[in-house]
Amino acid sequence: MAAGMDLELHSCDLTQAFIQADKLDEGINWLIFINPPEVLLPLYGIPSSARALHLTLSKWFKEQGFVTAGLEDSVWVQEAGGQYQHCIIVSAHRDDTLMACKSNETKAAFKKAFLTRFEGTDEGEVTTYLGCELIRNRVARTIVFRQAVYAKKILQLCGAWDKNPVKKTLQPGTRLSKEDSPEMVDPVLHSSYHGIT
């Protein structure tokens, strides 16, 4: 929509987003099988933390006069003439938010209100989102996402960035088995894969 309507497209990143969420009512996701101090806020690692953040964001957007965009619960829209002079469209994926607006002044006023309520950083004009490079052509009104940065990060993590690529590493019909795998998997390397998404 930002490309087709030629809107400014910026992002904000929430700092420790789950901790800023309101605590949900007690339920299965809040059962903790140790004797910790009372959990007052959602924490990373608790399955319902992302839901708590979404509900907190949604509540705030509704208080500000935004409505969800059709069936998409993670996109909020405020039409022009409400609290702001121009239409604002905001989407969120966990702690990453995109905001699109025609007016820099309206966008700045919204960002100020958003970052007053939620602790975070103004990332400015979007160049990457969710690990993908964003390439925008404002004249042609297009946006293209490329995963080259993401792929490079994975290859570097696996130690394969400086390797020479080959067109065909295995003969057609080759079948791999458990015996073709390394005997020991590096647990540190394996656990670090979770942080690249």
Residue, then its C-alpha position, 0 to 999 in steps of 0.5 A: m500500500a505504501a508503494g502504490m499510494d506513494l506514502e512515506l514508510h518508516s519503522c520503529d523498533l520496540t525495546q524489550a517489547f514483551i516486557q512492555a505488554d500488559k499481563l494477560d489473565e491467568g491461563i495455561n501459558w502463565l503456569i510456571f513450574i518453579n517457585p519464582p517471584e510473582v511474574l508481573l509482566p510478560l517475559y520472553g520465552i512464555p508462549s503468551s507473551a507475543r499475544a500479550l504484546h499484540l493485545t496491548l498494542s491493539k488496545w492502544f491503537k483503538e484508544q488513539g482512534f485506529v481501526t484494524a484493516g479488514l481481517e488483518d489484526s496486526v494492521w491498524v489504520q486511522e483515516a485523515g481528519g481524526q486525531y491526525q490530519h493525514c491517514i496513517i497505516v501501521s503494521a506490527h510483527r512482534d517488536d517491529t512496526l512499519m508506519a506509512c503516511k503521506s505527511n512527514e509532519t503527521k508521521a512525526a507526531f504519530k511517532k512521538a505519541f507511539l514512542t511516548r507510550f512504548e519505549g523504542t527507537d525510531e529507525g527512520e525510513v525502512t531499508t530492512y524489515l524482518g531480515c530482508e532488504l527493502i528496495r523502493n522505487r518511488v517513481a515506479r511505485t514498487i517495493v521489492f524485498r531481497q533476502a541477500v542480507y539474510a542469506k549472507k548472515i546465515l552463510q557467515l554463521c555457518g562458516a560457509w560465506d567464504k566457500n566457493p559455490v558449485k552448480k551441482t554438489l551431489q549427483p542426481g539421485t544421491r540419497l543422504s542418510k543419517e550416516d552422512s551427518p556429523e557424529m556430533v552437532d555443535p549445540v552452541l551453533h545450533s542454538s544460535y540459529h534461533g536468533i537469526t529469524 
